[in-house]
């Protein structure tokens, strides 16, 4: 028996997660779950001084994403309403492991597992990746004030961390298909053909309100 589609779009900062999630939502008429970013009162300070503000920043994100996923579970997935999200909560560990001290991360990890143990897992993940130049260009184009101080070195390391995390996730969850798309080759925001390609690929995994399991796809 198939599952209610719960699709997540993931990838490093600036790769186009929200734009693609919204396009998928519009196409399939799925509910759209967007992560809370600008509302984080610590984020601007975090980009200026990562060591000083990392724990407060990561805890804010974790608590808000926990609340969002609880609502999605209770009000959408439990009544068979499909959802597409522009993040997966496992991203919290990617950022926290990179920015927190060992002692802070151990505390954070305990809280993370406690909050997420009964949260819904996606049945399809779209993973977007791109070169550092592409990410920096897109971050500059969208002009968010809180992102103006992002270090290119931090962004480059974040991309590497994402690669490791997505590969580990795929090994640990072989039943969840991961669709990988290269943002250097596909401009789904400005090129309708590129967007159609992604939608058509995703359509193979989403059929009549159910999701198919297994395998991965890359372009």
C-alpha positions in Angstrom: 0.0 0.0 0.0 1.3 3.4 -0.9 1.9 6.3 1.5 0.6 9.9 1.4 3.3 11.8 -0.4 5.7 13.7 1.9 8.4 15.2 -0.3 11.3 17.2 1.0 13.8 19.4 -1.0 17.2 19.8 0.5 20.6 21.3 -0.3 23.0 24.0 0.9 22.1 27.7 1.3 21.2 29.4 -1.9 20.7 26.3 -4.1 17.0 27.0 -4.6 15.1 24.8 -2.2 12.2 27.0 -1.5 11.7 28.0 -5.2 11.6 24.3 -6.2 9.4 23.3 -3.4 6.9 26.0 -4.3 6.9 24.9 -7.9 6.3 21.3 -7.0 3.5 22.4 -4.6 1.8 24.5 -7.4 2.1 21.6 -9.9 0.8 18.8 -7.8 -1.4 20.9 -5.6 0.4 19.7 -2.5 0.5 21.6 0.8 3.7 23.7 1.1 5.8 23.6 4.3 8.5 26.4 4.4 11.2 26.5 7.0 11.3 29.5 9.3 14.5 31.5 8.5 14.1 35.2 8.6 12.2 35.0 11.9 15.2 33.6 13.7 16.4 36.5 15.9 19.9 35.0 16.2 20.7 34.3 12.6 22.2 37.7 11.6 24.4 37.5 14.7 25.3 33.9 13.9 26.7 34.9 10.5 28.8 37.6 12.1 30.1 35.4 15.0 29.4 31.7 14.5 31.1 30.5 17.7 29.2 33.0 19.9 25.7 32.5 18.6 25.6 28.9 17.2 23.8 27.2 20.1 21.0 29.8 20.3 20.6 29.7 16.5 20.4 25.9 16.2 18.0 25.5 19.2 15.6 28.1 17.7 15.6 26.2 14.4 15.1 22.8 16.0 12.2 23.9 18.2 10.4 25.7 15.3 10.9 22.8 12.9 9.7 20.4 15.5 6.5 22.4 15.9 6.1 22.6 12.1 6.5 18.8 11.6 4.0 18.2 14.5 1.4 20.3 12.7 2.1 18.6 9.4 1.7 15.2 11.0 -1.5 16.0 12.8 -3.3 18.2 10.2 -2.1 16.9 6.9 -0.4 13.5 6.7 -2.7 11.9 9.2 -5.7 12.8 6.9 -3.9 11.8 3.7 -3.1 15.4 2.5 0.2 15.4 0.6 3.0 17.8 1.6 6.2 19.2 0.0 8.7 20.8 2.3 11.7 23.0 1.5 13.8 21.2 4.2 14.4 18.0 6.1 14.9 18.2 9.8 18.1 16.1 9.5 19.7 19.4 8.2 19.8 20.5 11.9 22.6 17.9 12.6 24.6 19.1 9.5 24.7 22.7 10.8 25.0 21.8 14.5 27.9 19.4 14.1 29.8 22.0 12.1 29.2 24.9 14.5 28.7 23.6 18.0 31.4 22.7 20.5 31.7 19.0 21.3 29.9 19.5 24.7 27.2 21.6 23.1 26.7 19.1 20.3 26.3 16.2 22.7 23.5 18.1 24.5 21.9 19.2 21.3 21.9 15.6 19.9 20.0 14.3 22.9 17.3 16.9 22.5 17.2 16.3 18.7 16.6 12.6 19.1 14.0 13.2 21.8 12.0 15.6 19.6 12.3 13.7 16.3 11.8 10.1 17.3 8.1 10.0 16.3 8.2 12.7 13.6 7.1 11.8 10.1 9.8 10.9 7.6 9.7 11.9 3.9 9.1 9.2 1.3 11.0 11.1 -1.4 13.9 13.5 -1.0 15.1 15.9 -3.7 18.7 16.9 -3.2 19.9 20.0 -5.0 23.7 20.7 -5.2 25.7 23.3 -7.0 29.2 24.8 -7.1 30.3 27.5 -4.7 30.2 30.2 -7.4 26.6 29.3 -8.3 25.6 29.4 -4.6 27.2 32.7 -4.0 25.7 34.2 -7.1 22.2 33.1 -6.1 22.6 34.3 -2.5 23.7 37.7 -3.8 20.7 37.9 -6.2 18.1 37.2 -3.6 19.6 40.0 -1.4 18.7 38.8 2.1 20.2 41.2 4.6 21.0 38.5 7.1 23.0 36.5 4.5 25.3 39.3 3.5 28.1 38.2 5.9 28.1 34.5 5.0 31.7 33.4 4.6 32.5 31.6 1.3 34.6 29.2 3.3 31.7 28.4 5.5 29.4 27.9 2.5 32.0 25.6 0.8 32.4 23.5 3.9 28.6 23.3 4.3 28.3 21.9 0.8 30.8 19.2 1.6 28.9 18.4 4.8 25.7 18.1 2.9 27.3 15.6 0.5 28.4 13.4 3.4 25.1 13.7 5.1 23.0 12.8 2.1 25.2 9.8 1.3 24.9 8.6 4.9 21.2 9.1 4.9 20.9 7.1 1.7 22.8 4.2 3.2 20.8 4.3 6.4 17.4 4.6 4.6 17.6 2.6 1.3 13.9 2.6 1.1 13.6 6.4 0.6 14.5 7.5 -2.9 16.8 10.4 -3.3 16.6 12.4 -6.5 19.7 14.4 -7.1 19.8 17.5 -9.4 22.8 19.7 -10.3 22.0 23.4 -9.9 24.9 24.3 -12.2 23.3 22.4 -15.1 19.6 23.1 -14.3 18.1 26.5 -13.8 14.5 25.6 -12.8 13.7 29.1 -11.8 14.3 30.7 -15.2 14.1 27.7 -17.5 10.7 26.0 -17.8 12.2 23.0 -19.6 14.6 22.4 -16.6 11.6 22.6 -14.2 9.6 20.3 -16.3 12.4 17.8 -16.3 12.5 17.8 -12.5 8.7 17.6 -12.3 8.6 14.7 -14.8 11.3 12.8 -12.9 9.4 13.3 -9.6 6.2 12.2 -11.2 7.6 8.7 -11.6 7.8 8.4 -7.8 4.5 10.0 -7.0 1.4 8.2 -8.3 -2.2 8.7 -7.5 -1.5 10.0 -4.0 1.1 7.3 -3.1 4.9 7.3 -3.2 7.0 4.5 -4.6 10.0 3.3 -2.6 13.7 2.7 -3.5 16.4 3.7 -5.9 17.9 7.1 -6.6 18.2 9.4 -9.6 20.9 11.9 -10.5 21.5 14.6 -13.1 
